[in-house]
Amino acid sequence: MSEKLRVICYQDHGVWLAQALEHDICVQADSLDDLYGRLEVAVRLESESGGLDNIAPAPAHFQRMWDKKAGSYTPMSANSDHYEMALAA
């Protein structure tokens, strides 16, 4: 993956969700660290099974969430070359 994906993270009904903006890929987990691991797996699998270019951008309301983000988030195991992550406000 050559492009850096922006990912907005938010909680809904006690579950964490991560939504990529450039490609409509979303994962959920019980913790932020688990969320990051699932995101990496989902993006890798999508890349290998047809490529990210075949996945449309996320719906516009996720971009609005990004624009109003509360701050950045970097998991301890993160590869910052691939993702720019933020927490929703």
N, C-alpha and C positions, 0 to 999 in steps of 0.2 A: 504494500500500500504506500503510495507516494504522497498522497494528499493528507493533510492534517484534518481530522474530523472534529467538529464542535459537537459537544454532547451536553445536554441539559439534564440534570439529575433532580428528582423531586420525589416526595412521599405522597402516597395515596392509599388511604385506609390501612396504614401501618406497614406498607410495602414500599420499598425503594424502586424507582424506575429510572432508566437511563434512555434518553431518546437522542439519537444522532440527528443532526440537522441536514447535512448534505445528502444523506441517504436515509430513507425511512426504515431504520433499524431500531428496535426497542427491546430492552430486556428488563427483567425484574428480579429482585432478590430481597432477602431479609436484612442485609447490611450493605453499607456502601462498598466495603472491600470485596464482598461477594459479587456485588453489582459490576464492578470493574472487570473482574475475571470473566463473568458471563458475557460482557460486552466484547471483550477481546476474542472469545470463542465465536460469538455470532458474526462478528465482522470477518474473521478469518474464514469461516465456513461459507459465508456469502461471497467472499472474494474468490474462493476456490471453485464455487459452483455456478459460474456464469459471470462473475465480476460485479463490482459495485456500480459500474456505469449503467447497469440495467435496472438499478433501484432508484426510483424517483426521490426527490427531496421530501423531507417530513412536511406535514401540513403546516400552514402559516402560523397557527397559534403557538407552535413550539418556538418559532423564531421570535415571537413577541415575548415568550417566557425568557428566552436568551437575552433579549434587549433589556429586560427588567431584573436580570439575575442578581442574587444577593452577594455573590462572590465566587471566586474560583475554588476548585477542589482538585487536589492531586493525591490519589491513593499512594500508599507507600510502595506498592509494586508497579507503579505506573511507568509506561514508556511515553514520556512527554513528546517524543518525536511524532507520535501517531494521533494523539487526542488532546484537545483543549476542553477541559471539563469545568462545569460550573454548577452551582446549586441554585435552584429557583428561589425567588423571593417569597 
